[in-house]
Amino acid sequence: MSADGPSSRPSMQPFERAPRPLVGYAHDYPDGHEAERHAHPRAQLLYATRGLMRIATDAAQFVVPPGTGLWVPANTPHAVRMDGETSMRALFLREDAARAGPAEVTVVAVSPLLRELILAACDAPVTWDRRGRTRHVAALALDEIGRSATRPLAVPAARDARLRRVTEALHADPSDGRDLAQHADAAGASARTLARLFRRETGMSFDQWRRQLRLAEAAARLAQGESPARAAAAVGYASGPAFGAAFRAAFGTTPGQVRVGRG
């Protein structure tokens, strides 16, 4: 794939150039598969019926467990890594159809209906009959995409090298409980400077950014079958009730429901 432009793989071109407003793309990937930074000339809704996707854009890193999808506008550079064997079932959308989705990269909830519509689109040929049932599938899928709730699974990226030392340490160990003053020496900047950089580059305070990271990583662990107690401890929550309350506030559901509903 091209590093900065549209995908150059011939196998992707039928989906990127399809004359239909919406087409499905299905592919299974092994654990650890990585797609280097690339972009597509059409918007995508990336969804997996199995496995977990981690997607990085210039602006943020996204965790996309089963039950959610990532809306990626056209020509947005991104890299993808698969955690576990992953069954991707994605949609490519023509420019006019893409108006149904958000203006920026967004994690959205995939309803049971949208899931079945994605699967139906993936079963249809790339050039489906304009008068056949797939036109109804496409129309309803676009309506569902427009109604989809968003999920706070984006962790804003840092550009400043000093700030990246902090964010990379936390990505490596979300349970790291050090405050900004304790990160200062390793980062090469004062706590006050780091706090200012967090606000300027991520739009969040340090505590807000770390909470977002912890909840995203916890959601990933739950989706892969880890118990709520283990997921909470792994990301730095000493109290189960505190984790449950934060999780419900962010996702509108309990950690246990996410684990039970995985895949």
RODO-2510 file (C-alpha; in nm, 4 decimals, decimal comma):
residues 263
     n   res          X          Y          Z
     1     m     0,0000     0,0000     0,0000
     2     s     0,1052     0,3526    -0,0587
     3     a     0,2355     0,5306     0,2515
     4     d     0,0303     0,8432     0,2022
     5     g    -0,2041     0,8017    -0,0920
     6     p    -0,4820     0,5626    -0,1919
     7     s    -0,4223     0,1912    -0,1752
     8     s    -0,2323     0,0688    -0,4791
     9     r    -0,3186    -0,2999    -0,4336
    10     p    -0,5002    -0,4219    -0,7437
    11     s    -0,7220    -0,6429    -0,5263
    12     m    -0,8709    -0,3348    -0,3577
    13     q    -0,9444    -0,1364    -0,6716
    14     p    -1,2820    -0,3015    -0,7513
    15     f    -1,4081    -0,1871    -0,4098
    16     e    -1,2529     0,1580    -0,4404
    17     r    -1,3977     0,2156    -0,7887
    18     a    -1,7291     0,0293    -0,7720
    19     p    -2,0136     0,2096    -0,9533
    20     r    -2,2526     0,1307    -0,6679
    21     p    -2,3016     0,3652    -0,3675
    22     l    -2,2040     0,0957    -0,1168
    23     v    -2,0171    -0,2347    -0,1458
    24     g    -1,9043    -0,4910     0,1098
    25     y    -1,5524    -0,6222     0,1609
    26     a    -1,4781    -0,9421     0,3550
    27     h    -1,1377    -1,0729     0,4555
    28     d    -0,9978    -1,2807     0,7423
    29     y    -0,6630    -1,1872     0,8989
    30     p    -0,4256    -1,3732     1,1324
    31     d    -0,3378    -1,2486     1,4794
    32     g    -0,0821    -0,9697     1,4600
    33     h    -0,1479    -0,8797     1,0969
    34     e    -0,0540    -0,5188     1,0231
    35     a    -0,1492    -0,2929     0,7361
    36     e     0,0981    -0,0073     0,7077
    37     r    -0,0123     0,3535     0,6805
    38     h    -0,2350     0,3950     0,3765
    39     a    -0,5526     0,5630     0,2574
    40     h    -0,8467     0,4825     0,0338
    41     p    -1,0277     0,7136    -0,2089
    42     r    -1,3612     0,6090    -0,0570
    43     a    -1,4981     0,6237     0,2947
    44     q    -1,5020     0,2987     0,4899
    45     l    -1,6900     0,1486     0,7799
    46     l    -1,4431    -0,1002     0,9275
    47     y    -1,6137    -0,3760     1,1249
    48     a    -1,5073    -0,7172     1,2514
    49     t    -1,7320    -1,0061     1,3481
    50     r    -1,4393    -1,1618     1,5328
    51     g    -1,1171    -1,0219     1,6736
    52     l    -1,0162    -0,6687     1,7618
    53     m    -0,8761    -0,3934     1,5414
    54     r    -0,6381    -0,1205     1,6505
    55     i    -0,6297     0,1665     1,4059
    56     a    -0,3969     0,4656     1,4144
    57     t    -0,4521     0,7925     1,2293
    58     d    -0,2464     1,1089     1,2480
    59     a    -0,4894     1,2436     1,5075
    60     a    -0,5591     0,9480     1,7363
    61     q    -0,5425     0,5777     1,8094
    62     f    -0,8655     0,3809     1,8062
    63     v    -0,9676     0,0512     1,9624
    64     v    -1,2441    -0,1228     1,7659
    65     p    -1,3817    -0,4302     1,9462
    66     p    -1,6700    -0,6431     1,8156
    67     g    -1,9987    -0,4579     1,8388
    68     t    -1,8398    -0,1374     1,7136
    69     g    -1,7099    -0,0114     1,3814
    70     l    -1,4721     0,2626     1,2755
    71     w    -1,5932     0,5214     1,0295
    72     v    -1,2974     0,6398     0,8177
    73     p    -1,3624     0,9267     0,5727
    74     a    -1,2108     0,9063     0,2254
    75     n    -0,8397     0,9775     0,1840
    76     t    -0,7670     0,9492     0,5579
    77     p    -0,4218     0,7934     0,6201
    78     h    -0,4423     0,5131     0,8757
    79     a    -0,2625     0,1973     0,9868
    80     v    -0,4318    -0,1182     1,1143
    81     r    -0,3221    -0,3978     1,3505
    82     m    -0,5254    -0,7071     1,4312
    83     d    -0,5380    -0,8415     1,7876
    84     g    -0,6409    -1,2043     1,7586
    85     e    -0,7672    -1,3784     1,4466
    86     t    -0,9901    -1,1151     1,2894
    87     s    -1,2792    -1,1458     1,0464
    88     m    -1,3171    -0,8051     0,8835
    89     r    -1,6491    -0,7268     0,7164
    90     a    -1,6256    -0,3705     0,5926
    91     l    -1,8130    -0,1298     0,3701
    92     f    -1,6761     0,1031     0,1027
    93     l    -1,8967     0,4047     0,0307
    94     r    -1,9093     0,6267    -0,2754
    95     e    -1,8821     1,0018    -0,2103
    96     d    -2,2560     1,0645    -0,2238
    97     a    -2,3339     0,7715     0,0090
    98     a    -2,0579     0,8715     0,2518
    99     r    -2,2567     1,1796     0,3490
   100     a    -2,4523     0,9465     0,5779
   101     g    -2,1513     0,9124     0,8097
   102     p    -1,9566     1,1455     1,0391
   103     a    -1,7209     1,4109     0,9055
   104     e    -1,4228     1,2648     1,0929
   105     v    -1,2862     0,9302     1,2040
   106     t    -1,5292     0,7987     1,4648
   107     v    -1,5997     0,4762     1,6504
   108     v    -1,9688     0,3937     1,6142
   109     a    -2,1916     0,1326     1,7728
   110     v    -2,2956    -0,1379     1,5256
   111     s    -2,6540    -0,2371     1,5990
   112     p    -2,7725    -0,5940     1,5345
   113     l    -2,9556    -0,4639     1,2278
   114     l    -2,6498    -0,2828     1,0904
   115     r    -2,4411    -0,5945     1,1509
   116     e    -2,6763    -0,8040     0,9360
   117     l    -2,6825    -0,5369     0,6660
   118     i    -2,3024    -0,5309     0,6541
   119     l    -2,2955    -0,9097     0,6192
   120     a    -2,5588    -0,8964     0,3445
   121     a    -2,3578    -0,6341     0,1540
   122     c    -2,0468    -0,8518     0,1844
   123     d    -2,2382    -1,1443     0,0336
   124     a    -2,3453    -0,9356    -0,2683
   125     p    -2,1296    -0,8918    -0,5792
   126     v    -1,9349    -0,5675    -0,6136
   127     t    -2,1524    -0,4639    -0,9063
   128     w    -2,4877    -0,5652    -0,7650
   129     d    -2,8150    -0,5415    -0,9544
   130     r    -2,9522    -0,1895    -0,9178
   131     r    -3,3057    -0,3326    -0,9236
   132     g    -3,2362    -0,6210    -0,6843
   133     r    -3,2628    -0,6574    -0,3062
   134     t    -2,9144    -0,5161    -0,2396
   135     r    -3,0380    -0,1663    -0,3222
   136     h    -3,2686    -0,1958    -0,0220
   137     v    -2,9841    -0,3335     0,1906
   138     a    -2,7658    -0,0373     0,0926
   139     a    -3,0373     0,2212     0,1603
   140     l    -3,1157     0,0782     0,5025
   141     a    -2,7458     0,0465     0,5899
   142     l    -2,6926     0,4152     0,5138
   143     d    -2,9896     0,5041     0,7327
   144     e    -2,8504     0,2910     1,0189
   145     i    -2,5043     0,4466     0,9839
   146     g    -2,6612     0,7913     1,0138
   147     r    -2,8387     0,6858     1,3343
   148     s    -2,5420     0,5094     1,4967
   149     a    -2,4318     0,6171     1,8425
   150     t    -2,0664     0,7030     1,8906
   151     r    -1,8289     0,5341     2,1352
   152     p    -1,5376     0,7051     2,3235
   153     l    -1,2675     0,4675     2,1996
   154     a    -1,0384     0,7315     2,0489
   155     v    -0,7164     0,8206     2,2282
   156     p    -0,5777     1,1470     2,0857
   157     a    -0,2212     1,1313     1,9559
   158     a     0,0670     1,3508     2,0725
   159     r     0,3069     1,5260     1,8376
   160     d     0,5516     1,6930     2,0749
   161     a     0,8427     1,4572     2,1492
   162     r     0,8301     1,5339     2,5221
   163     l     0,4604     1,4564     2,5400
   164     r     0,5050     1,1390     2,3351
   165     r     0,7429     1,0036     2,5990
   166     v     0,4569     1,0231     2,8469
   167     t     0,1856     0,8874     2,6173
   168     e     0,4033     0,6013     2,4929
   169     a     0,4805     0,4977     2,8505
   170     l     0,1095     0,4920     2,9291
   171     h     0,0191     0,3016     2,6124
   172     a     0,2770     0,0419     2,7163
   173     d     0,1334     0,0249     3,0695
   174     p    -0,2102     0,1868     3,1170
   175     s    -0,1956     0,0988     3,4877
   176     d     0,0998     0,3361     3,5366
   177     g    -0,0194     0,5582     3,8211
   178     r     0,2501     0,8254     3,8093
   179     d     0,1369     1,1863     3,7923
   180     l     0,2838     1,4468     3,5574
   181     a     0,5445     1,5561     3,8098
   182     q     0,6721     1,1989     3,8252
   183     h     0,6846     1,1777     3,4445
   184     a     0,8679     1,5080     3,4110
   185     d     1,2297     1,3872     3,4295
   186     a     1,1829     1,1118     3,1723
   187     a     0,9870     1,3454     2,9461
   188     g     1,2424     1,6253     2,9634
   189     a     0,9826     1,8876     3,0528
   190     s     0,8253     2,0302     3,3652
   191     a     0,4864     1,9131     3,4886
   192     r     0,3442     2,2544     3,4010
   193     t     0,4750     2,2295     3,0448
   194     l     0,3389     1,8768     3,0064
   195     a    -0,0021     1,9856     3,1346
   196     r    -0,0089     2,2698     2,8806
   197     l     0,0946     2,0321     2,6006
   198     f    -0,1795     1,7845     2,6893
   199     r    -0,4412     2,0575     2,6632
   200     r    -0,3002     2,2008     2,3413
   201     e    -0,2386     1,8768     2,1534
   202     t    -0,5133     1,6441     2,2734
   203     g    -0,7853     1,8824     2,3918
   204     m    -0,7838     1,6977     2,7248
   205     s    -0,6188     1,7241     3,0622
   206     f    -0,3673     1,4553     3,1553
   207     d    -0,6213     1,2850     3,3813
   208     q    -0,8902     1,2915     3,1114
   209     w    -0,6524     1,1507     2,8501
   210     r    -0,5356     0,8713     3,0799
   211     r    -0,8967     0,7852     3,1703
   212     q    -0,9824     0,7639     2,7990
   213     l    -0,6870     0,5339     2,7371
   214     r    -0,7744     0,3123     3,0316
   215     l    -1,1377     0,2755     2,9303
   216     a    -1,0462     0,1987     2,5688
   217     e    -0,7969    -0,0669     2,6758
   218     a    -1,0434    -0,2116     2,9244
   219     a    -1,3073    -0,2371     2,6514
   220     a    -1,0569    -0,4221     2,4335
   221     r    -0,9783    -0,6692     2,7110
   222     l    -1,3451    -0,7284     2,7868
   223     a    -1,4211    -0,7891     2,4205
   224     q    -1,1497    -1,0547     2,4157
   225     g    -1,3123    -1,2365     2,7066
   226     e    -1,1233    -1,1038     3,0095
   227     s    -1,3234    -1,0700     3,3300
   228     p    -1,4216    -0,7176     3,4451
   229     a    -1,2047    -0,7538     3,7565
   230     r    -0,8951    -0,8505     3,5570
   231     a    -0,9567    -0,5832     3,2937
   232     a    -0,9987    -0,3172     3,5617
   233     a    -0,6782    -0,4165     3,7401
   234     a    -0,4807    -0,4342     3,4154
   235     v    -0,5594    -0,0725     3,3296
   236     g    -0,5067     0,0695     3,6763
   237     y    -0,8425     0,0653     3,8556
   238     a    -0,7967    -0,0527     4,2135
   239     s    -1,1721    -0,0397     4,2787
   240     g    -1,4185    -0,2527     4,0844
   241     p    -1,7136    -0,0215     4,1569
   242     a    -1,5140     0,2842     4,0443
   243     f    -1,4273     0,1064     3,7197
   244     g    -1,7877     0,0006     3,6664
   245     a    -1,9166     0,3521     3,7226
   246     a    -1,6617     0,5079     3,4846
   247     f    -1,7333     0,2423     3,2226
   248     r    -2,1102     0,2886     3,2420
   249     a    -2,0732     0,6659     3,2182
   250     a    -1,8618     0,6324     2,9029
   251     f    -2,0363     0,3466     2,7212
   252     g    -2,3878     0,3328     2,8616
   253     t    -2,3466    -0,0356     2,9487
   254     t    -2,1730    -0,2452     3,2132
   255     p    -1,8350    -0,4172     3,1724
   256     g    -2,0051    -0,7537     3,2216
   257     q    -2,2481    -0,6883     2,9362
   258     v    -1,9626    -0,6050     2,7011
   259     r    -1,7852    -0,9278     2,7915
   260     v    -2,0986    -1,1415     2,7509
   261     g    -2,1841    -0,9762     2,4194
   262     r    -1,8424    -1,0080     2,2562
   263     g    -1,8352    -1,1192     1,8945
***
